[in-house]
Every structure is written in C-alpha cells, then in structure tokens.
Amino acid sequence: MEFALGHLLKTGPAGTTRFAFQNFAINQNISWDSVTHIFLPFGFSGGVASLKGDNLDAAVRLANNPIARSWAIDAFEQVWTAKVSVMLFDPSTYMPQRVLYDYSGAFSVGVWNDQQIDLSLDSILDAVTSEIPARRLHRVQVGNLPFTGQVRV
C-alpha cells in the first residue's frame, strides 16, 4: 500500500478565504470541500502531540518570490487566519482521500531571507498552560455558586 501526504491551505482575513493552495499536485488544481486549491510549493510544520490535542508550534514556509510576498505580507500585517489540512492523497489520481487532521491559527510572526518566507501560526491554545482556555462559570449558567471553600454535602 502506498501513502501520499500533502497539505491544503486556506487563508484570508478572519472568517473568509481569500486564497486556497495545495502542495501535492504540481501545476494542477484540486477541488476539496467545494473550494478549488491551486498549486503553491509550500511546507507546513506543526502537529498534534497527544490524544488531548495539544498543538505544537506551526509554521508555513514559502519560497521568497514576488507572488508569495504579495499575499504573505498582507497575511502577516493584517493577522489573517489560516486552516491547514494534512491530507492523504491517491498518488495515481492526485485526488484527496481523507483529512488526517486540521490545524487552524492566525499568522503572528513573519520572517524572510533571500530564499524563504516563514509565517508562524498561533493556535487557539492558551499560551501559558498550552490548553484550551477554560470557561468561567457564571450564575446565569449554573445557578448560585458557593463563595466559601467549606461546602458540606
């Protein structure tokens, strides 16, 4: 059995998709979830570290050329959001088979040199505890709350 991994990247201002790219089928468009993804050579680093879903730092790496710079600068300066889908592809038809996992975040840091552009993605996880931020309990949600540590049942 042969496995082929690739990535789909959707990015734009929060709540919208301005660009949709894929890095698997060279010089081809791939349609997934009613969105056409055009080919863009890019790399993605990021993953899920445990069954709890703890995310590692993630980044999108692009070749430094005028086409990539034209939208990468906007993505960084306007804090665009991005969704990267790590996919299994059929190597004979270049069609996506299934999503292994999705990573969503906002572009937070951008650096480049003569060869490459690196855009870091902030996740939704809390920066201090690396967990999904906890909800606060309010009286409207749960009724009266005790205001002492000495509660007897």
C-alpha positions, 0 to 999 in steps of 0.5 A: 500500500502506498501513502501520499501526504500533502497539505491544503491551505486556506487563508484570508482575513478572519472568517473568509478565504481569500486564497486556497493552495495545495502542495501535492499536485504540481501545476494542477488544481484540486477541488476539496470541500467545494473550494478549488486549491491551486498549486503553491510549493509550500511546507507546513510544520506543526502537529498534534502531540497527544490524544488531548490535542495539544498543538505544537508550534506551526509554521508555513514556509514559502519560497521568497518570490514576488507572488508569495510576498504579495499575499504573505505580507498582507497575511502577516500585517493584517493577522489573517487566519489560516486552516491547514489540512494534512491530507492523504492523497491517491498518488495515481489520481492526485485526488484527496482521500481523507483529512488526517487532521486540521490545524487552524491559527492566525499568522503572528510572526513573519520572517524572510531571507533571500530564499524563504518566507516563514509565517508562524501560526498561533493556535487557539491554545492558551499560551501559558498552560498550552490548553484550551482556555477554560470557561468561567462559570457564571450564575446565569449558567449554573445557578448560585455558586458557593463563595466559601471553600467549606461546602458540606454535602 
